[in-house]
């Protein structure tokens, strides 16, 4: 079983808590139909981190999926009031 540095785990929880708090504040002032798709951008950021920092390989279907997520968020953001 690999050993995990407790500081990395606590740091991850802290970053998650800040993100969750910011989303709760955003839900209070924004439209759910706009904010929820923006929340799906976390998958895009995770993929970017995986490629550039962890040197993961992405297939064409992954790249197409990321393109559709980003396109959808842009279309929803532009069409909101």
Secondary structure, DSSP 8 states (H G I E B T S, - for coil): -----HHHHHHHHHHHHHHHHHHHHHHHHS-HHHHHHHHTHHHHHHHHHHHHTS-----HHHHHHHHHHHHHHHHHHHH--
